[in-house]
Amino acid sequence: MSSRRKRSRTTAIIGSLVAASFSAALILSGTAGADDQGPGSAKGGKSIDKAPAGVELTTLLPEKISVDNDSEKTTMTATVKNEGAQDSGPVKLLVVGFDGLTVTNVEGCSAIPESDLPEGSNSGFACPLDNLAAGASKSYDVDATYDLSKTGKICLPVQNSDGSKTFWQQGPVPFGTTNPSPNAPATPLLLGTDNKPVAPGGDELPRTGPVRDVLPLGAAGAALVAAGAAGLWWSRRQPA
């Protein structure tokens, strides 16, 4: 009788473990599906100059990137698409960094000389394309650094081959977070979010009174004005 009870109890335990494992598998697979953000986002993008008939150029950036808190390095994918019904002909994608985000390399592309960078930017790469077929896309691996003590923006203009027209421009759009993680291995940053820098070190005296509230607002206003000016400059820029 005792042996039967032991076998029955063992069978029940094994059955519970199998059921628990099955439930965990269902939960994990459901979570993975919920986290799938797709190929990217065109957030912050707009058409500038009219593209050739039948050509519709757009760009995509990831919704989220992660910055290594020690090296400040990050990677992302920049994609240019032709959603039209006609081939694009020769075009070029530019990948440009602003403020705390510095583009260090774009695979297969050439660094833009400092003298040719848009006003306010710190880095950039040009990626020429002989043609982008109707419905086709081209993705580039982007290496960058991000100073978490600053805001950081990226800009993806798509121009004709000589740069006289900008058919599409995404940004300058920010990557940032309102909850930095200075003690974690990496900090996740969301597209379209202004970065709230990590709190100052303990050697800085705390501010009290109204000044404490006024200073951050003033800094935020200046950053917005600078970003707007950079965007307008790039949109209107016509090479000589």
Buried (B, 14 or more C-beta within 10 A) or exposed (E): EEEEEEEEEEEEEEEEEEEEEEEEEEEEEEEEEEEEEEEBBBBBBEBBBEBBEEBBBBBBBBBBBBBBBEEBBBBBBBBBBBEBEBBBBEBBBBBBBBBBBBBBBBEEBEBBEEEEBBEBBBBBBBBEBEEBEBEBBBBBEBBBBBBBEBBBBBBBBBBBEEBEBBBBBBBBBBBBBEEBBEEEEBBBBBBBBBBBBBEEEEEEEEEEEEEEEEEEEEEEEEBEEBBEEBBEEBBEBEEE
